[in-house]
Amino acid sequence: MPHTLRLRAILTGIVTVAGLLVPQAAAQAAPDPGKIDATVLAGLAQDDKATFWVRLKGTPT
C-alpha cells in the first residue's frame, strides 16, 4: 500500500479546504438591550469601551 500516505494527505487537504470554505456563522451572544447595566452603558457612551464582570451560573459570588 504505497499510496496510503499520499491518499491520506490528499484527503486531509480536501477536508481542510472544505472546512475553510464553509461560511462561518455570526455569534448570537448580544444580550437584550434592557439587560445591560446602566454603568456599562455609560462607559460605552463615554469612550466606546467598558469593563464589566460576567457571573457564570453555579459559581459562588
PDB file with one MODEL, atoms N, CA, C and O in Angstrom:
MODEL        1
ATOM      1  N   MET A   1       0.829  -1.192   0.000  1.00  0.00           N
ATOM      2  CA  MET A   1       0.000   0.000   0.000  1.00  0.00           C
ATOM      3  C   MET A   1       0.877   1.260   0.000  1.00  0.00           C
ATOM      4  O   MET A   1       0.877   1.993   0.989  1.00  0.00           O
ATOM      5  N   PRO A   2       1.595   1.522  -1.040  1.00  0.00           N
ATOM      6  CA  PRO A   2       2.464   2.705  -1.076  1.00  0.00           C
ATOM      7  C   PRO A   2       1.699   4.010  -1.237  1.00  0.00           C
ATOM      8  O   PRO A   2       2.245   5.080  -0.967  1.00  0.00           O
ATOM      9  N   HIS A   3       0.468   3.941  -1.665  1.00  0.00           N
ATOM     10  CA  HIS A   3      -0.293   5.163  -1.916  1.00  0.00           C
ATOM     11  C   HIS A   3      -1.065   5.642  -0.687  1.00  0.00           C
ATOM     12  O   HIS A   3      -1.736   6.673  -0.738  1.00  0.00           O
ATOM     13  N   THR A   4      -0.972   4.909   0.401  1.00  0.00           N
ATOM     14  CA  THR A   4      -1.747   5.243   1.593  1.00  0.00           C
ATOM     15  C   THR A   4      -1.399   6.629   2.135  1.00  0.00           C
ATOM     16  O   THR A   4      -2.299   7.402   2.464  1.00  0.00           O
ATOM     17  N   LEU A   5      -0.133   6.949   2.231  1.00  0.00           N
ATOM     18  CA  LEU A   5       0.259   8.252   2.768  1.00  0.00           C
ATOM     19  C   LEU A   5      -0.168   9.380   1.840  1.00  0.00           C
ATOM     20  O   LEU A   5      -0.612  10.434   2.297  1.00  0.00           O
ATOM     21  N   ARG A   6      -0.033   9.158   0.537  1.00  0.00           N
ATOM     22  CA  ARG A   6      -0.437  10.189  -0.419  1.00  0.00           C
ATOM     23  C   ARG A   6      -1.955  10.409  -0.361  1.00  0.00           C
ATOM     24  O   ARG A   6      -2.426  11.546  -0.356  1.00  0.00           O
ATOM     25  N   LEU A   7      -2.699   9.322  -0.319  1.00  0.00           N
ATOM     26  CA  LEU A   7      -4.161   9.462  -0.253  1.00  0.00           C
ATOM     27  C   LEU A   7      -4.595  10.103   1.053  1.00  0.00           C
ATOM     28  O   LEU A   7      -5.545  10.886   1.078  1.00  0.00           O
ATOM     29  N   ARG A   8      -3.908   9.777   2.134  1.00  0.00           N
ATOM     30  CA  ARG A   8      -4.232  10.380   3.430  1.00  0.00           C
ATOM     31  C   ARG A   8      -3.957  11.880   3.405  1.00  0.00           C
ATOM     32  O   ARG A   8      -4.739  12.663   3.944  1.00  0.00           O
ATOM     33  N   ALA A   9      -2.849  12.285   2.780  1.00  0.00           N
ATOM     34  CA  ALA A   9      -2.522  13.709   2.673  1.00  0.00           C
ATOM     35  C   ALA A   9      -3.534  14.434   1.794  1.00  0.00           C
ATOM     36  O   ALA A   9      -3.941  15.553   2.110  1.00  0.00           O
ATOM     37  N   ILE A  10      -3.940  13.809   0.699  1.00  0.00           N
ATOM     38  CA  ILE A  10      -4.934  14.421  -0.187  1.00  0.00           C
ATOM     39  C   ILE A  10      -6.266  14.569   0.539  1.00  0.00           C
ATOM     40  O   ILE A  10      -6.908  15.617   0.460  1.00  0.00           O
ATOM     41  N   LEU A  11      -6.678  13.528   1.242  1.00  0.00           N
ATOM     42  CA  LEU A  11      -7.937  13.577   1.986  1.00  0.00           C
ATOM     43  C   LEU A  11      -7.893  14.650   3.066  1.00  0.00           C
ATOM     44  O   LEU A  11      -8.873  15.369   3.263  1.00  0.00           O
ATOM     45  N   THR A  12      -6.777  14.766   3.762  1.00  0.00           N
ATOM     46  CA  THR A  12      -6.627  15.807   4.785  1.00  0.00           C
ATOM     47  C   THR A  12      -6.726  17.194   4.161  1.00  0.00           C
ATOM     48  O   THR A  12      -7.358  18.084   4.730  1.00  0.00           O
ATOM     49  N   GLY A  13      -6.114  17.386   3.009  1.00  0.00           N
ATOM     50  CA  GLY A  13      -6.194  18.664   2.310  1.00  0.00           C
ATOM     51  C   GLY A  13      -7.603  18.994   1.877  1.00  0.00           C
ATOM     52  O   GLY A  13      -8.045  20.135   2.014  1.00  0.00           O
ATOM     53  N   ILE A  14      -8.317  18.009   1.355  1.00  0.00           N
ATOM     54  CA  ILE A  14      -9.700  18.236   0.913  1.00  0.00           C
ATOM     55  C   ILE A  14     -10.584  18.615   2.097  1.00  0.00           C
ATOM     56  O   ILE A  14     -11.398  19.533   1.996  1.00  0.00           O
ATOM     57  N   VAL A  15     -10.428  17.919   3.208  1.00  0.00           N
ATOM     58  CA  VAL A  15     -11.234  18.220   4.398  1.00  0.00           C
ATOM     59  C   VAL A  15     -10.904  19.618   4.927  1.00  0.00           C
ATOM     60  O   VAL A  15     -11.801  20.349   5.348  1.00  0.00           O
ATOM     61  N   THR A  16      -9.629  19.987   4.907  1.00  0.00           N
ATOM     62  CA  THR A  16      -9.229  21.311   5.382  1.00  0.00           C
ATOM     63  C   THR A  16      -9.806  22.407   4.501  1.00  0.00           C
ATOM     64  O   THR A  16     -10.353  23.386   5.009  1.00  0.00           O
ATOM     65  N   VAL A  17      -9.692  22.254   3.194  1.00  0.00           N
ATOM     66  CA  VAL A  17     -10.228  23.265   2.274  1.00  0.00           C
ATOM     67  C   VAL A  17     -11.745  23.348   2.400  1.00  0.00           C
ATOM     68  O   VAL A  17     -12.303  24.446   2.386  1.00  0.00           O
ATOM     69  N   ALA A  18     -12.411  22.222   2.522  1.00  0.00           N
ATOM     70  CA  ALA A  18     -13.866  22.236   2.676  1.00  0.00           C
ATOM     71  C   ALA A  18     -14.271  22.937   3.971  1.00  0.00           C
ATOM     72  O   ALA A  18     -15.265  23.662   4.002  1.00  0.00           O
ATOM     73  N   GLY A  19     -13.504  22.723   5.031  1.00  0.00           N
ATOM     74  CA  GLY A  19     -13.807  23.386   6.301  1.00  0.00           C
ATOM     75  C   GLY A  19     -13.604  24.885   6.227  1.00  0.00           C
ATOM     76  O   GLY A  19     -14.328  25.641   6.876  1.00  0.00           O
ATOM     77  N   LEU A  20     -12.628  25.329   5.444  1.00  0.00           N
ATOM     78  CA  LEU A  20     -12.379  26.762   5.313  1.00  0.00           C
ATOM     79  C   LEU A  20     -13.392  27.442   4.384  1.00  0.00           C
ATOM     80  O   LEU A  20     -13.634  28.644   4.502  1.00  0.00           O
ATOM     81  N   LEU A  21     -13.971  26.687   3.477  1.00  0.00           N
ATOM     82  CA  LEU A  21     -14.928  27.269   2.529  1.00  0.00           C
ATOM     83  C   LEU A  21     -16.331  27.419   3.119  1.00  0.00           C
ATOM     84  O   LEU A  21     -17.129  28.215   2.625  1.00  0.00           O
ATOM     85  N   VAL A  22     -16.630  26.670   4.155  1.00  0.00           N
ATOM     86  CA  VAL A  22     -17.947  26.755   4.791  1.00  0.00           C
ATOM     87  C   VAL A  22     -18.051  28.110   5.482  1.00  0.00           C
ATOM     88  O   VAL A  22     -17.185  28.455   6.286  1.00  0.00           O
ATOM     89  N   PRO A  23     -19.094  28.884   5.184  1.00  0.00           N
ATOM     90  CA  PRO A  23     -19.210  30.201   5.824  1.00  0.00           C
ATOM     91  C   PRO A  23     -19.401  30.070   7.328  1.00  0.00           C
ATOM     92  O   PRO A  23     -20.125  29.198   7.808  1.00  0.00           O
ATOM     93  N   GLN A  24     -18.748  30.941   8.046  1.00  0.00           N
ATOM     94  CA  GLN A  24     -18.833  30.929   9.497  1.00  0.00           C
ATOM     95  C   GLN A  24     -20.053  31.726   9.942  1.00  0.00           C
ATOM     96  O   GLN A  24     -20.319  32.803   9.408  1.00  0.00           O
ATOM     97  N   ALA A  25     -20.777  31.219  10.890  1.00  0.00           N
ATOM     98  CA  ALA A  25     -21.966  31.893  11.398  1.00  0.00           C
ATOM     99  C   ALA A  25     -21.573  32.928  12.447  1.00  0.00           C
ATOM    100  O   ALA A  25     -20.603  32.747  13.183  1.00  0.00           O
ATOM    101  N   ALA A  26     -22.325  33.993  12.503  1.00  0.00           N
ATOM    102  CA  ALA A  26     -22.084  35.035  13.494  1.00  0.00           C
ATOM    103  C   ALA A  26     -22.514  34.542  14.875  1.00  0.00           C
ATOM    104  O   ALA A  26     -23.497  33.813  15.005  1.00  0.00           O
ATOM    105  N   ALA A  27     -21.786  34.937  15.876  1.00  0.00           N
ATOM    106  CA  ALA A  27     -22.129  34.557  17.247  1.00  0.00           C
ATOM    107  C   ALA A  27     -23.381  35.307  17.686  1.00  0.00           C
ATOM    108  O   ALA A  27     -23.499  36.514  17.474  1.00  0.00           O
ATOM    109  N   GLN A  28     -24.285  34.602  18.282  1.00  0.00           N
ATOM    110  CA  GLN A  28     -25.533  35.190  18.748  1.00  0.00           C
ATOM    111  C   GLN A  28     -25.431  35.424  20.253  1.00  0.00           C
ATOM    112  O   GLN A  28     -26.170  34.820  21.032  1.00  0.00           O
ATOM    113  N   ALA A  29     -24.521  36.296  20.655  1.00  0.00           N
ATOM    114  CA  ALA A  29     -24.267  36.476  22.078  1.00  0.00           C
ATOM    115  C   ALA A  29     -24.697  37.840  22.602  1.00  0.00           C
ATOM    116  O   ALA A  29     -24.502  38.128  23.783  1.00  0.00           O
ATOM    117  N   ALA A  30     -25.269  38.676  21.766  1.00  0.00           N
ATOM    118  CA  ALA A  30     -25.646  40.017  22.213  1.00  0.00           C
ATOM    119  C   ALA A  30     -26.839  39.923  23.169  1.00  0.00           C
ATOM    120  O   ALA A  30     -27.851  39.306  22.836  1.00  0.00           O
ATOM    121  N   PRO A  31     -26.724  40.527  24.349  1.00  0.00           N
ATOM    122  CA  PRO A  31     -27.830  40.480  25.299  1.00  0.00           C
ATOM    123  C   PRO A  31     -28.952  41.437  24.894  1.00  0.00           C
ATOM    124  O   PRO A  31     -28.769  42.323  24.059  1.00  0.00           O
ATOM    125  N   ASP A  32     -30.068  41.239  25.484  1.00  0.00           N
ATOM    126  CA  ASP A  32     -31.192  42.141  25.286  1.00  0.00           C
ATOM    127  C   ASP A  32     -30.782  43.528  25.796  1.00  0.00           C
ATOM    128  O   ASP A  32     -30.246  43.622  26.901  1.00  0.00           O
ATOM    129  N   PRO A  33     -31.013  44.612  25.036  1.00  0.00           N
ATOM    130  CA  PRO A  33     -30.561  45.935  25.468  1.00  0.00           C
ATOM    131  C   PRO A  33     -31.077  46.347  26.853  1.00  0.00           C
ATOM    132  O   PRO A  33     -30.420  47.126  27.543  1.00  0.00           O
ATOM    133  N   GLY A  34     -32.219  45.847  27.259  1.00  0.00           N
ATOM    134  CA  GLY A  34     -32.757  46.175  28.571  1.00  0.00           C
ATOM    135  C   GLY A  34     -32.001  45.510  29.710  1.00  0.00           C
ATOM    136  O   GLY A  34     -32.156  45.909  30.864  1.00  0.00           O
ATOM    137  N   LYS A  35     -31.183  44.501  29.408  1.00  0.00           N
ATOM    138  CA  LYS A  35     -30.462  43.777  30.441  1.00  0.00           C
ATOM    139  C   LYS A  35     -29.060  44.323  30.689  1.00  0.00           C
ATOM    140  O   LYS A  35     -28.371  43.840  31.588  1.00  0.00           O
ATOM    141  N   ILE A  36     -28.621  45.310  29.923  1.00  0.00           N
ATOM    142  CA  ILE A  36     -27.286  45.881  30.103  1.00  0.00           C
ATOM    143  C   ILE A  36     -27.342  46.905  31.234  1.00  0.00           C
ATOM    144  O   ILE A  36     -28.190  47.798  31.234  1.00  0.00           O
ATOM    145  N   ASP A  37     -26.438  46.769  32.190  1.00  0.00           N
ATOM    146  CA  ASP A  37     -26.406  47.659  33.341  1.00  0.00           C
ATOM    147  C   ASP A  37     -26.145  49.101  32.900  1.00  0.00           C
ATOM    148  O   ASP A  37     -25.434  49.334  31.922  1.00  0.00           O
ATOM    149  N   ALA A  38     -26.709  50.045  33.605  1.00  0.00           N
ATOM    150  CA  ALA A  38     -26.585  51.464  33.248  1.00  0.00           C
ATOM    151  C   ALA A  38     -25.142  51.949  33.319  1.00  0.00           C
ATOM    152  O   ALA A  38     -24.734  52.787  32.514  1.00  0.00           O
ATOM    153  N   THR A  39     -24.359  51.433  34.275  1.00  0.00           N
ATOM    154  CA  THR A  39     -22.959  51.872  34.375  1.00  0.00           C
ATOM    155  C   THR A  39     -22.144  51.387  33.183  1.00  0.00           C
ATOM    156  O   THR A  39     -21.236  52.085  32.730  1.00  0.00           O
ATOM    157  N   VAL A  40     -22.456  50.206  32.674  1.00  0.00           N
ATOM    158  CA  VAL A  40     -21.761  49.701  31.484  1.00  0.00           C
ATOM    159  C   VAL A  40     -22.133  50.551  30.276  1.00  0.00           C
ATOM    160  O   VAL A  40     -21.268  50.904  29.473  1.00  0.00           O
ATOM    161  N   LEU A  41     -23.414  50.880  30.143  1.00  0.00           N
ATOM    162  CA  LEU A  41     -23.852  51.729  29.031  1.00  0.00           C
ATOM    163  C   LEU A  41     -23.221  53.114  29.104  1.00  0.00           C
ATOM    164  O   LEU A  41     -22.885  53.699  28.075  1.00  0.00           O
ATOM    165  N   ALA A  42     -23.058  53.641  30.322  1.00  0.00           N
ATOM    166  CA  ALA A  42     -22.427  54.945  30.473  1.00  0.00           C
ATOM    167  C   ALA A  42     -20.959  54.879  30.059  1.00  0.00           C
ATOM    168  O   ALA A  42     -20.453  55.804  29.423  1.00  0.00           O
ATOM    169  N   GLY A  43     -20.281  53.804  30.411  1.00  0.00           N
ATOM    170  CA  GLY A  43     -18.893  53.629  29.994  1.00  0.00           C
ATOM    171  C   GLY A  43     -18.757  53.501  28.492  1.00  0.00           C
ATOM    172  O   GLY A  43     -17.806  54.013  27.902  1.00  0.00           O
ATOM    173  N   LEU A  44     -19.707  52.818  27.873  1.00  0.00           N
ATOM    174  CA  LEU A  44     -19.687  52.690  26.415  1.00  0.00           C
ATOM    175  C   LEU A  44     -19.954  54.025  25.736  1.00  0.00           C
ATOM    176  O   LEU A  44     -19.346  54.328  24.709  1.00  0.00           O
ATOM    177  N   ALA A  45     -20.842  54.814  26.287  1.00  0.00           N
ATOM    178  CA  ALA A  45     -21.160  56.119  25.692  1.00  0.00           C
ATOM    179  C   ALA A  45     -19.986  57.077  25.822  1.00  0.00           C
ATOM    180  O   ALA A  45     -19.806  57.962  24.984  1.00  0.00           O
ATOM    181  N   GLN A  46     -19.191  56.905  26.864  1.00  0.00           N
ATOM    182  CA  GLN A  46     -18.087  57.830  27.109  1.00  0.00           C
ATOM    183  C   GLN A  46     -16.951  57.637  26.110  1.00  0.00           C
ATOM    184  O   GLN A  46     -16.514  58.605  25.488  1.00  0.00           O
ATOM    185  N   ASP A  47     -16.466  56.414  25.941  1.00  0.00           N
ATOM    186  CA  ASP A  47     -15.308  56.213  25.060  1.00  0.00           C
ATOM    187  C   ASP A  47     -15.376  54.906  24.267  1.00  0.00           C
ATOM    188  O   ASP A  47     -14.340  54.416  23.816  1.00  0.00           O
ATOM    189  N   ASP A  48     -16.535  54.348  24.091  1.00  0.00           N
ATOM    190  CA  ASP A  48     -16.749  53.087  23.368  1.00  0.00           C
ATOM    191  C   ASP A  48     -16.028  51.901  24.004  1.00  0.00           C
ATOM    192  O   ASP A  48     -15.810  50.883  23.346  1.00  0.00           O
ATOM    193  N   LYS A  49     -15.661  52.024  25.267  1.00  0.00           N
ATOM    194  CA  LYS A  49     -15.038  50.924  25.995  1.00  0.00           C
ATOM    195  C   LYS A  49     -15.718  50.807  27.347  1.00  0.00           C
ATOM    196  O   LYS A  49     -16.097  51.809  27.953  1.00  0.00           O
ATOM    197  N   ALA A  50     -15.866  49.592  27.808  1.00  0.00           N
ATOM    198  CA  ALA A  50     -16.469  49.385  29.119  1.00  0.00           C
ATOM    199  C   ALA A  50     -15.879  48.130  29.742  1.00  0.00           C
ATOM    200  O   ALA A  50     -15.567  47.167  29.041  1.00  0.00           O
ATOM    201  N   THR A  51     -15.728  48.145  31.049  1.00  0.00           N
ATOM    202  CA  THR A  51     -15.272  46.981  31.789  1.00  0.00           C
ATOM    203  C   THR A  51     -16.452  46.455  32.591  1.00  0.00           C
ATOM    204  O   THR A  51     -17.135  47.213  33.279  1.00  0.00           O
ATOM    205  N   PHE A  52     -16.682  45.166  32.499  1.00  0.00           N
ATOM    206  CA  PHE A  52     -17.772  44.584  33.265  1.00  0.00           C
ATOM    207  C   PHE A  52     -17.401  43.150  33.607  1.00  0.00           C
ATOM    208  O   PHE A  52     -16.573  42.530  32.940  1.00  0.00           O
ATOM    209  N   TRP A  53     -18.024  42.638  34.652  1.00  0.00           N
ATOM    210  CA  TRP A  53     -17.764  41.290  35.115  1.00  0.00           C
ATOM    211  C   TRP A  53     -18.908  40.397  34.678  1.00  0.00           C
ATOM    212  O   TRP A  53     -20.063  40.823  34.637  1.00  0.00           O
ATOM    213  N   VAL A  54     -18.581  39.163  34.355  1.00  0.00           N
ATOM    214  CA  VAL A  54     -19.584  38.183  33.957  1.00  0.00           C
ATOM    215  C   VAL A  54     -19.653  37.111  35.031  1.00  0.00           C
ATOM    216  O   VAL A  54     -18.637  36.522  35.402  1.00  0.00           O
ATOM    217  N   ARG A  55     -20.846  36.864  35.522  1.00  0.00           N
ATOM    218  CA  ARG A  55     -21.044  35.810  36.509  1.00  0.00           C
ATOM    219  C   ARG A  55     -21.568  34.568  35.789  1.00  0.00           C
ATOM    220  O   ARG A  55     -22.532  34.640  35.026  1.00  0.00           O
ATOM    221  N   LEU A  56     -20.935  33.454  36.035  1.00  0.00           N
ATOM    222  CA  LEU A  56     -21.370  32.207  35.445  1.00  0.00           C
ATOM    223  C   LEU A  56     -22.330  31.519  36.403  1.00  0.00           C
ATOM    224  O   LEU A  56     -22.191  31.613  37.622  1.00  0.00           O
ATOM    225  N   LYS A  57     -23.294  30.836  35.835  1.00  0.00           N
ATOM    226  CA  LYS A  57     -24.252  30.137  36.670  1.00  0.00           C
ATOM    227  C   LYS A  57     -23.561  29.022  37.442  1.00  0.00           C
ATOM    228  O   LYS A  57     -22.723  28.304  36.898  1.00  0.00           O
ATOM    229  N   GLY A  58     -23.912  28.887  38.690  1.00  0.00           N
ATOM    230  CA  GLY A  58     -23.367  27.821  39.518  1.00  0.00           C
ATOM    231  C   GLY A  58     -22.065  28.154  40.206  1.00  0.00           C
ATOM    232  O   GLY A  58     -21.498  27.302  40.889  1.00  0.00           O
ATOM    233  N   THR A  59     -21.573  29.376  40.045  1.00  0.00           N
ATOM    234  CA  THR A  59     -20.338  29.765  40.722  1.00  0.00           C
ATOM    235  C   THR A  59     -20.688  30.659  41.909  1.00  0.00           C
ATOM    236  O   THR A  59     -21.626  31.454  41.841  1.00  0.00           O
ATOM    237  N   PRO A  60     -19.934  30.526  42.987  1.00  0.00           N
ATOM    238  CA  PRO A  60     -20.221  31.378  44.146  1.00  0.00           C
ATOM    239  C   PRO A  60     -19.852  32.834  43.862  1.00  0.00           C
ATOM    240  O   PRO A  60     -18.930  33.112  43.095  1.00  0.00           O
ATOM    241  N   THR A  61     -20.577  33.751  44.483  1.00  0.00           N
ATOM    242  CA  THR A  61     -20.327  35.172  44.260  1.00  0.00           C
ATOM    243  C   THR A  61     -19.386  35.736  45.290  1.00  0.00           C
ATOM    244  O   THR A  61     -19.067  36.924  45.250  1.00  0.00           O
TER     245      THR A  61
ENDMDL
END
